[in-house]
């Protein structure tokens, strides 16, 4: 079992890590991968972070912590099927399973809490929207398109 407490100092460190990270985000999960109950974590995402739209195998709850995000959902062909804000005004979002999804951070140091069903299976995070470029490809134009939608 992982640590069950999270301090302001640890949050500050996570924010600093996200700022320095090439991917411009940092995540902290509070359970071991094999824990079969709900997996809880916090994700700090900077506005420069491109999160390739990915498939959600399980329902996910997202709760606002700081900043502002737009959540985008897609069909298999890459058409946007939904757009929801996550902010102080709209602090909760439920994502149904079998959804392609991404987040776009709209403010520096934006953070969300998330809850998904465990146990963690890394193979379930490897299915991406086929039409979306990977982080290793030239995704700049696509990312600008995503940011324009928001």
C-alpha positions, 0 to 999 in steps of 0.5 A: 500500500502506498502512502495515504497522506498528501501534504501541501509541500508534496503538492508544491513538489508535484507542481514543480515536477510538472513545470520541469517535465518534458511532458509538462505534467506530473501524476501521483497515485495513492495506491499500489498497482495491484490494489483492486479497489478504487485508484485515487490520484492527482494530476498536475497538467501545464497548458503546454502538455499534449495528452494524446486522446486515449481510450477509457476502459473503466468509468472515471470520476474527475474532480477539480483541484486548481486551475481550469481544464476542458475535457474532450471526448471523441468517437472512433473516427476522431470526431468530437462528441463532447466538451466539458469544462472542469473548473471551480464553477464545474468541479466534477466530471464523470467519464463513462467507460469505452470513451476516447478522452483528453484534457487540455489545461487552460491555466498554469499549475492546473490540477485534478483528482481522479478515481478509477477502478483498480487494479491498475493495468498498464496495458489498458492505457495503450489504446489511443485515438487512431487519428491523433498523433503520438507524443513522439510525432509532430503533434503541434498542428493537432494540439493547436486544433484541440486548443482552438476547440476549447 
